[in-house]
Structures are given as structure tokens and as C-alpha cells.
């Protein structure tokens, strides 16, 4: 195991740009938001791929945490727009994730909800201050988990032409070295609306849409081999159909939050294959149902 104490080592953890292996299968999931059942289902997909000898990497695109409050579980209170009902098991999910990543090739990008714990603005989807509620539930594990979240990368890149972000690719740094100079601190006083225009960190954690031109700029800036990458896969927004391709350069994927179980999808990508456009992805091959 690497000096980071996690299976994917220093190529992924404690940096802003995670560099994915050149071979194996990449499983991409988005926005668990405390849904332990969906998280466990992604683990099952990963472990099946491992048992079959496919050298998988499981990548979550941020927002592992911050689910619905208990008041939504009163009779008749669950809103239809939140999809299949579930309880917020963020503390148990994070504790399991912390252990899992020490032995398995699993990681997560930083999402806007994790950012709230490590220098980002307050988020208040289900509570006035989601981070403070979760940290109280974590108890004595609070500091250890906060350090884990601080080690999450902002983007992931590969020679397969695939780039992962949490939100839409609305901004970029000029090159990979510049990404590494970014900081997560210093956003605590910003409003959510201000975050969209607070540089690359703000945009990649909050933007819900990006023009093709902006996506292509990020794809060029994050190249490993001099060739612009092919497409960006991200979450953050809820796509009721499970995924939405935006031009040739973007795919927004919904694996968990806000969907009925039957519509949840994840990506299964071949890291040894060079993708040329997001339209290379096919339902039933690279785009698969969670259940």
C-alpha cells in the first residue's frame, strides 16, 4: 500500500487532479447524498468486476453526504421529486468509505456538500447548516473524516479521454499544474450564488450547465498526452431519465439522489480504450442501471 495509506495512493489522494490508471474498468457514480443502499450497490458492482479480474476503479463524483431529514419520513411527507425514499446514513457511509479506500481502488471527488466541511460555504438543502449537523452525528470521528474529505481531488483525468468533475465544466485552469495550486479554503463567507463565479473551484462544485466551448477548454487543459480529452462526466444536477448527453463533450449522470431506483444509472468505462466523444457511450454497455 502507498504512503497515503489508501489503495490508489498519491496519484489520487491529497491532490487536486486524480490520475487514473491506464488499464482496467472505471465505474462512475454520482451524488449518493447519504443513501447507503445505493452506495452498497455500487460496491457490489465493483466487487463483481474485481472477482472477474477486470481491475476496477470505483469513482464517486462527489456529494457522498447530506441526505433528507427525519421529518420527511413522517407519513405522507416524502416529496415525489426526491425519488425512492431513503434515510440519511451519511455517518455510516463515510466511515465505511474511509475503511474501504484503504484496501480497494475506490475514491471520491470533492462535491459542494463535502466542501462545506473543508472551506466551502454553508449548504442548507435539508438543514440550515448541513455540515454542522453531520459533524455532530460523526462525534469523535469528526476530525478524522474532515481530513479524509480534505484529501478528495477536484477532478480526475485519464488517457482514455475521460475527465470526471462534480458539477458542469463551466471553468478551468490553463493546465494540470495550475489545478494543483488551487485551494479549497477561503469560500466560507461566499453565498451559493457567488460560488458559480468564484473561479474554477466554485464553478466545478456548483455549475449546473456549461457551454461546449467551456467544456472543450477544460478538456484541452486537462490533457495528459497532448491530445484534448473527449468528454466530461459529472453529476450535481438531477437528470430524471438517468443521464443527459450535452453535445459531444458532456454527460450528466444521476446514480442516486432524486431518482426512483429504476432510473438510476452509472458508467462503466474501459480505461485502456480511447474515447472520441460522449456519443461513444451506449446504453447497456457503458451506461448501466444501478439496479
C-alpha positions in Angstrom: 0.0 0.0 0.0 1.2 3.5 -0.7 2.4 6.1 1.8 -1.0 7.7 1.7 -2.5 4.6 3.4 -5.0 4.3 0.6 -5.1 1.8 -2.2 -5.0 4.3 -5.1 -2.1 6.2 -3.5 -0.6 9.6 -4.2 -1.8 9.5 -7.8 -5.3 10.2 -6.5 -5.3 11.2 -2.8 -4.2 14.6 -1.4 -4.1 16.4 -4.8 -6.5 18.4 -7.0 -6.1 16.2 -10.1 -6.5 12.5 -9.7 -4.7 10.5 -12.4 -6.5 7.3 -13.2 -4.7 4.0 -14.3 -4.2 3.3 -18.0 -5.9 -0.1 -17.8 -8.9 -1.6 -16.1 -12.6 -0.7 -15.7 -13.7 2.6 -14.4 -17.1 2.7 -12.6 -18.5 6.2 -12.3 -21.3 7.0 -9.8 -22.7 10.4 -8.7 -24.5 12.0 -5.7 -25.2 9.4 -3.1 -26.1 12.1 -0.5 -26.2 9.6 2.3 -28.0 6.8 0.5 -26.3 3.8 2.0 -28.2 1.2 -0.1 -27.2 2.8 -3.4 -23.6 3.1 -2.1 -23.6 -0.6 -1.2 -25.0 -1.4 -4.6 -22.1 0.4 -6.3 -19.7 -1.6 -4.0 -21.3 -4.8 -5.2 -20.7 -3.8 -8.9 -17.1 -3.0 -8.1 -16.5 -6.3 -6.2 -18.1 -8.3 -9.0 -15.8 -6.6 -11.5 -12.8 -7.4 -9.2 -13.8 -11.0 -8.9 -14.0 -11.3 -12.7 -10.4 -10.0 -13.0 -11.3 -6.6 -14.6 -9.1 -4.4 -12.3 -11.9 -1.9 -11.5 -11.6 1.6 -10.1 -14.8 3.0 -8.5 -15.1 6.7 -8.7 -17.8 8.8 -6.9 -18.2 12.3 -8.4 -18.7 13.9 -5.0 -21.7 14.6 -2.8 -21.5 11.4 -0.8 -23.2 13.1 2.1 -26.1 15.2 3.4 -29.4 13.4 2.9 -33.0 14.1 3.9 -34.0 14.9 7.5 -36.1 12.6 9.6 -39.2 14.9 9.3 -39.5 13.7 5.7 -40.2 10.2 6.9 -43.5 11.1 8.6 -46.5 9.5 6.8 -47.2 11.4 3.6 -44.2 13.8 4.0 -41.8 12.3 1.4 -41.9 14.5 -1.7 -42.1 12.9 -5.1 -39.2 14.9 -6.5 -36.8 13.1 -4.2 -37.4 9.7 -5.8 -37.3 6.5 -3.9 -37.4 7.2 -0.1 -34.3 6.6 1.9 -32.8 7.6 5.2 -29.7 9.7 5.5 -26.9 7.3 6.6 -24.1 9.8 5.9 -22.1 8.9 9.0 -22.1 5.2 8.4 -21.4 5.7 4.7 -18.4 7.9 5.4 -16.9 5.5 8.0 -17.3 2.6 5.6 -15.8 4.7 2.7 -12.8 5.6 4.9 -12.0 1.9 5.5 -12.9 0.8 2.0 -10.5 3.1 0.3 -7.6 1.8 2.4 -7.8 -1.6 0.7 -9.8 -1.1 -2.5 -9.3 1.1 -5.6 -12.1 3.5 -4.7 -12.1 7.3 -4.3 -14.4 10.3 -4.5 -14.1 13.8 -5.9 -14.9 16.7 -3.7 -18.5 17.8 -4.1 -20.1 21.0 -3.0 -21.5 19.2 0.1 -18.1 17.9 1.1 -16.7 21.4 0.5 -18.9 22.7 3.3 -16.7 20.8 5.7 -13.3 22.0 4.4 -13.6 25.7 3.5 -16.7 26.0 1.4 -20.0 27.9 2.0 -22.8 26.6 4.2 -25.2 24.3 2.4 -28.7 24.1 3.6 -30.7 21.6 1.5 -32.4 19.7 4.4 -30.9 21.6 7.4 -29.9 25.2 8.0 -26.2 24.0 8.2 -25.7 20.5 6.7 -22.1 20.3 7.7 -22.7 21.1 11.4 -25.5 18.5 11.6 -23.3 15.8 10.0 -20.3 16.6 12.1 -22.4 16.4 15.3 -23.5 12.9 14.2 -19.9 11.9 13.5 -18.9 12.6 17.1 -15.3 11.7 17.9 -14.8 10.7 14.2 -15.3 14.3 13.1 -11.7 15.4 12.7 -10.6 12.2 11.0 -13.4 12.4 8.5 -12.8 16.1 7.8 -9.2 15.2 6.9 -10.5 12.5 4.6 -12.7 15.0 2.8 -9.9 17.5 2.5 -7.9 14.8 0.6 -10.5 14.5 -2.1 -9.4 15.6 -5.6 -11.3 18.2 -7.6 -11.1 16.4 -11.0 -9.9 13.1 -12.3 -8.2 12.6 -15.7 -7.2 9.6 -17.8 -5.5 8.6 -21.0 -8.9 7.2 -22.1 -10.1 10.8 -22.8 -12.5 10.8 -19.9 -12.5 13.6 -17.3 -14.6 13.5 -14.1 -15.8 16.5 -12.3 -18.5 17.1 -9.7 -20.5 19.8 -11.5 -20.6 21.0 -15.0 -17.3 22.1 -16.6 -18.0 25.8 -16.6 -14.4 26.9 -15.8 -10.9 25.6 -16.0 -7.3 26.3 -15.1 -4.8 26.6 -18.0 -3.1 23.3 -17.3 -2.8 20.4 -14.8 0.0 22.2 -12.8 -2.3 25.2 -12.2 -5.1 22.9 -11.0 -2.7 21.6 -8.3 -2.2 25.2 -7.0 -5.9 25.6 -6.2 -7.1 25.8 -2.6 -10.4 24.6 -1.0 -10.1 27.2 1.8 -11.4 30.7 1.7 -15.0 30.2 0.5 -16.8 30.1 3.9 -18.4 33.6 3.6 -19.5 33.2 0.0 -23.1 32.8 -0.9 -24.2 29.9 -3.1 -25.0 32.3 -5.9 -21.5 33.8 -5.7 -19.9 30.3 -6.0 -20.7 30.0 -9.6 -18.3 32.8 -10.4 -15.7 32.1 -7.8 -13.1 30.7 -10.1 -12.5 27.1 -11.1 -13.3 25.6 -7.6 -16.6 27.4 -7.4 -17.7 26.5 -10.9 -16.7 22.9 -10.8 -18.5 22.4 -7.5 -21.7 24.3 -8.3 -22.3 24.9 -12.0 -25.4 23.0 -13.5 -24.5 23.8 -17.1 -21.6 24.6 -19.4 -21.3 25.7 -23.0 -19.5 23.4 -25.4 -16.7 26.0 -25.7 -16.1 25.9 -21.9 -16.2 22.1 -21.8 -13.7 22.0 -24.6 -11.4 24.4 -22.8 -11.3 22.1 -19.7 -10.8 19.0 -21.9 -7.8 20.6 -23.5 -6.3 21.9 -20.3 -6.6 18.5 -18.6 -4.8 16.5 -21.3 -2.2 14.1 -20.2 -0.7 13.3 -23.6 -1.2 16.5 -25.6 -4.5 15.4 -27.1 -7.6 17.1 -25.8 -9.8 14.8 -23.8 -13.0 13.5 -25.2 -15.7 14.3 -22.7 -16.5 15.3 -19.1 -18.8 13.1 -16.9 -20.3 14.8 -13.9 -23.3 14.8 -11.5 -24.6 17.5 -9.2 -27.8 18.1 -11.1 -30.7 15.6 -11.2 -31.5 14.0 -14.5 -34.8 12.2 -14.3 -34.0 10.0 -17.2 -30.8 8.9 -15.5 -28.4 10.7 -17.8 -28.2 13.5 -20.3 -25.6 14.0 -23.1 -24.8 17.6 -23.8 -23.2 17.9 -27.2 -20.2 15.7 -27.9 -18.4 16.8 -24.8 -20.5 16.3 -21.7 -22.6 13.7 -19.9 -24.5 14.4 -16.7 -25.2 11.2 -14.8 -27.7 10.5 -11.9 -26.8 7.4 -9.9 -28.8 8.1 -6.7 -30.2 11.3 -5.4 -33.6 12.5 -6.6 -34.4 9.4 -8.7 -36.6 6.4 -8.5 -34.5 3.2 -8.2 -35.4 2.1 -11.7 -34.0 5.2 -13.4 -30.6 5.3 -11.6 -27.6 4.7 -13.8 -23.8 4.5 -13.5 -21.0 4.4 -16.1 -18.7 1.5 -16.9 -15.7 2.7 -19.0 -12.7 0.9 -20.4 -9.5 2.7 -19.2 -7.5 1.0 -21.9 -9.8 2.4 -24.7 -9.5 5.9 -26.1 -13.0 7.5 -26.3 -13.5 10.1 -29.0 -16.8 11.7 -27.9 -19.5 11.2 -25.3 -21.7 9.7 -28.1 -19.4 6.6 -28.0 -21.2 5.6 -24.8 -24.0 3.1 -25.3 -26.9 2.1 -23.1 -26.4 -1.4 -21.8 -22.7 -1.3 -22.4 -21.1 1.9 -20.9 -24.4 3.3 -19.4 -25.8 0.7 -17.0 -28.7 0.6 -14.5 -27.7 0.8 -10.8 -30.3 -2.0 -10.1 
